[in-house]
Every structure is written in C-alpha cells, then in structure tokens.
Amino acid sequence: MKTNKMNTRKMPIGTGKTEFSLSRIAQLPDPYEHFDGMLVFSRSMIEAGDISAVITQLGHNSNPNYLRAMAGATIITVEGYAEEDSEIYEIPAVRKYFRTLSAKWSPWLFAGTIFTADLFAIVLACLPSVTCIREDGEITVFWKLEEMEAFLRKSLPTAAWLHNRAGVVKEDGCAMLKAAAAYLGLPFSEGNE
C-alpha cells in the first residue's frame, strides 16, 4: 500500500496577507505602465472568482516587457483578509480561487520572488490538502509531497512558456525555476521542463 509522505514547514502568521489596499495593480485595465513589483489579489476579486485580470497580465497575450519585469521578482499577496484568523491557504474562497486559476494557468513559479514566504503561501493554497497546527504562537503547515510534486510538474510548462515570451534566456529561466523548486522543497532538473 502506498503511503503519502508528508512535508512540513513553520510559517509566519499572516503570510501572504496585506493590510492595505493595493488591488489597483491587479485590476488596472492597462497594468503594463504601472508595474511596481507586486501582484495583489483583492478579496472582492477572489470572492467573485474573477481571474480575468491575471490572465490578461500573465496569459498568452501578455506584454513581454511586463513579463520581463515580473520574472522571479514579484511579491504576490492577498488584500482584504488581514483581520481573518485563518491563514490564506486555509480560507475556502482563497483556496478555490487559486486552485481554479492554477487549473487554467499557473504563473506563480515564473513571477513570484522566492525571497518572501508569500509565494509559498500561494502555492499552499493551490494544493488539494493542507493541514495547519497552531502552537505557542507559531503555525506548522503539513502537505503531501506528491501533491507538491504534481503542482511543480503542472506549473513548469507555464513558467517556461512565460520565460520564453518574456525573452528570458533559457539558462536564467532554469536557474529561477531551480531556486523556486528548492524553496518548495522539491528536486528540479532540466528534464522536468
């Protein structure tokens, strides 16, 4: 019988939440001239299930210059849930939104900076099963390794396509993806592309 190996990580409380409204970045009709290193998802966008702004910014018709600026350098965060006790990867509406978006187009490994835990929080929201244990003011998150590996396999083609559209040199794109995979605790080789 196959057993699911569990991975674990301590996470800062409130990771991936912002306390002030920056949702204009994700909702601008022409965001290419206003890029400032953040991609913010507002509560109203999430609860409406509106993925159109993300697909416009990071989809097949996205502006290559905008993509080049975003590649591996974007803080991804959620606005409007700061007062919630639950973490963003526990909130059903947030989980549904990011899982729906990832099923259509998963740009997180391409865009997200690995220098914050925010990317990891968004990835956790995309996984089918996540368990949180709160103890002494800390959160320990558990997830299935096979689900994280499936996320990586699904996300790599999207990230590689976005790197290509942005004009990112293959070696540089691979280096970014290797760093993102390592941050997620997963192996990566060019054969995984």
C-alpha positions as CSV (number, residue, x, y, z in Angstrom):
1,M,0.0,0.0,0.0
2,K,1.3,3.4,-1.0
3,T,1.8,5.9,1.8
4,N,1.8,9.7,1.3
5,K,4.9,11.3,2.5
6,M,4.2,14.5,4.4
7,N,6.4,17.6,4.4
8,T,6.2,20.3,6.9
9,R,7.4,23.9,7.4
10,K,6.9,26.6,10.0
11,M,5.2,29.6,8.5
12,P,4.9,33.2,9.8
13,I,1.4,34.1,10.9
14,G,-0.4,36.3,8.2
15,T,1.9,35.3,5.4
16,G,0.6,36.4,2.0
17,K,-1.8,39.0,3.5
18,T,-1.5,42.7,3.1
19,E,-3.3,45.2,5.4
20,F,-3.7,48.0,2.9
21,S,-5.4,48.0,-0.5
22,L,-3.0,47.6,-3.4
23,S,-5.6,45.8,-5.5
24,R,-5.3,48.5,-8.2
25,I,-2.3,46.7,-9.5
26,A,-4.2,43.5,-10.3
27,Q,-7.3,45.4,-11.6
28,L,-5.8,48.0,-13.9
29,P,-7.0,47.7,-17.4
30,D,-3.5,48.5,-18.7
31,P,-1.1,47.4,-15.9
32,Y,2.0,47.4,-18.1
33,E,2.8,51.1,-17.4
34,H,2.3,50.8,-13.6
35,F,4.3,47.8,-12.6
36,D,5.9,48.2,-9.1
37,G,6.9,44.7,-8.1
38,M,3.6,43.4,-6.6
39,L,0.7,41.4,-7.8
40,V,-2.2,41.9,-5.4
41,F,-5.4,39.9,-5.3
42,S,-8.3,41.7,-3.7
43,R,-10.9,40.0,-1.6
44,S,-13.7,41.2,-4.0
45,M,-11.8,39.6,-6.9
46,I,-11.3,36.4,-5.1
47,E,-14.9,36.1,-3.9
48,A,-16.2,36.9,-7.3
49,G,-13.9,34.3,-8.8
50,D,-12.6,36.8,-11.3
51,I,-9.4,35.5,-12.9
52,S,-9.6,37.7,-15.9
53,A,-7.1,40.4,-14.7
54,V,-4.4,37.7,-14.0
55,I,-5.0,36.0,-17.4
56,T,-4.7,39.4,-19.1
57,Q,-1.4,40.2,-17.3
58,L,0.2,36.8,-17.3
59,G,-1.6,34.9,-20.1
60,H,-0.9,34.2,-23.7
61,N,-1.4,37.8,-24.9
62,S,0.6,39.4,-22.1
63,N,3.1,42.2,-22.8
64,P,6.6,40.7,-23.0
65,N,8.2,43.8,-21.4
66,Y,5.8,43.5,-18.4
67,L,6.6,39.8,-18.1
68,R,10.3,40.5,-18.2
69,A,9.9,42.9,-15.3
70,M,7.9,40.4,-13.3
71,A,10.0,37.3,-13.8
72,G,11.1,36.0,-10.4
73,A,10.8,39.4,-8.9
74,T,7.1,39.8,-7.9
75,I,5.6,39.8,-4.4
76,I,2.3,38.1,-4.7
77,T,-0.1,38.9,-1.9
78,V,-3.8,38.9,-0.9
79,E,-5.7,42.0,0.2
80,G,-8.8,42.1,2.4
81,Y,-8.3,39.1,4.7
82,A,-5.9,40.7,7.3
83,E,-8.5,40.5,10.0
84,E,-9.2,36.8,9.5
85,D,-7.7,34.4,12.0
86,S,-7.2,31.8,9.2
87,E,-4.2,31.8,7.0
88,I,-4.8,32.4,3.3
89,Y,-4.1,28.8,2.5
90,E,-6.9,27.8,4.9
91,I,-9.6,30.2,3.7
92,P,-12.0,28.2,1.4
93,A,-12.7,31.1,-1.0
94,V,-8.9,31.8,-1.4
95,R,-8.1,28.1,-1.9
96,K,-10.9,27.8,-4.5
97,Y,-9.8,30.9,-6.4
98,F,-6.1,29.9,-6.6
99,R,-6.9,26.3,-7.4
100,T,-9.3,27.4,-10.2
101,L,-6.7,29.9,-11.6
102,S,-3.9,27.3,-11.4
103,A,-6.0,24.8,-13.3
104,K,-6.3,27.3,-16.1
105,W,-2.8,29.0,-15.9
106,S,-0.4,28.8,-13.0
107,P,2.2,31.6,-13.2
108,W,3.5,31.5,-9.6
109,L,6.8,29.9,-10.3
110,F,7.5,32.3,-13.1
111,A,6.5,35.5,-11.4
112,G,6.9,35.1,-7.6
113,T,10.0,36.1,-5.7
114,I,11.4,33.4,-3.5
115,F,12.7,35.9,-1.1
116,T,9.4,36.1,0.8
117,A,7.2,33.4,2.2
118,D,4.2,34.9,0.2
119,L,5.0,32.7,-2.9
120,F,4.9,29.6,-0.7
121,A,1.6,30.6,0.9
122,I,0.0,31.0,-2.6
123,V,1.4,27.5,-3.6
124,L,0.0,26.0,-0.4
125,A,-3.4,27.5,-1.3
126,C,-3.2,25.6,-4.7
127,L,-2.6,22.1,-3.0
128,P,-5.6,19.8,-2.5
129,S,-4.8,19.1,1.2
130,V,-3.0,21.3,3.7
131,T,-3.1,20.9,7.5
132,C,-2.1,23.6,10.0
133,I,-1.1,23.1,13.6
134,R,-1.0,26.2,15.9
135,E,1.2,26.0,18.9
136,D,2.8,28.7,21.0
137,G,2.1,31.4,18.5
138,E,3.5,29.5,15.6
139,I,2.0,27.7,12.7
140,T,3.3,24.5,11.3
141,V,2.0,23.5,7.9
142,F,1.8,19.9,6.6
143,W,1.3,18.9,3.0
144,K,1.7,15.8,0.9
145,L,4.9,15.6,-1.1
146,E,3.2,14.0,-4.1
147,E,0.8,17.0,-4.3
148,M,3.6,19.5,-4.2
149,E,5.4,17.5,-6.9
150,A,2.2,17.4,-9.0
151,F,2.0,21.2,-8.6
152,L,5.6,21.6,-9.8
153,R,5.1,19.3,-12.9
154,K,1.9,21.3,-13.8
155,S,3.5,24.7,-13.3
156,L,6.8,24.2,-15.1
157,P,5.4,24.4,-18.6
158,T,3.6,27.6,-17.8
159,A,6.7,29.1,-16.3
160,A,8.9,28.0,-19.2
161,W,6.4,29.5,-21.7
162,L,6.3,32.8,-19.8
163,H,10.1,32.9,-19.7
164,N,10.2,32.3,-23.4
165,R,7.6,35.1,-24.1
166,A,9.5,37.5,-21.8
167,G,12.7,36.8,-23.7
168,V,14.4,35.3,-20.6
169,V,17.5,33.3,-21.6
170,K,16.8,29.6,-21.0
171,E,19.7,29.2,-18.6
172,D,18.5,32.1,-16.5
173,G,14.9,30.8,-16.6
174,C,16.1,27.4,-15.4
175,A,18.1,28.9,-12.6
176,M,15.0,30.8,-11.4
177,L,12.9,27.6,-11.6
178,K,15.5,25.6,-9.8
179,A,15.6,28.2,-7.0
180,A,11.8,28.2,-6.7
181,A,11.7,24.3,-6.7
182,A,14.3,24.3,-3.9
183,Y,12.3,26.8,-1.9
184,L,9.3,24.5,-2.3
185,G,11.5,21.6,-1.1
186,L,11.4,19.8,-4.4
187,P,14.1,18.5,-6.8
188,F,14.3,20.1,-10.3
189,S,16.2,19.1,-13.4
190,E,16.1,20.4,-16.9
191,G,14.4,17.1,-17.8
192,N,11.4,18.3,-15.7
193,E,10.8,21.2,-18.1
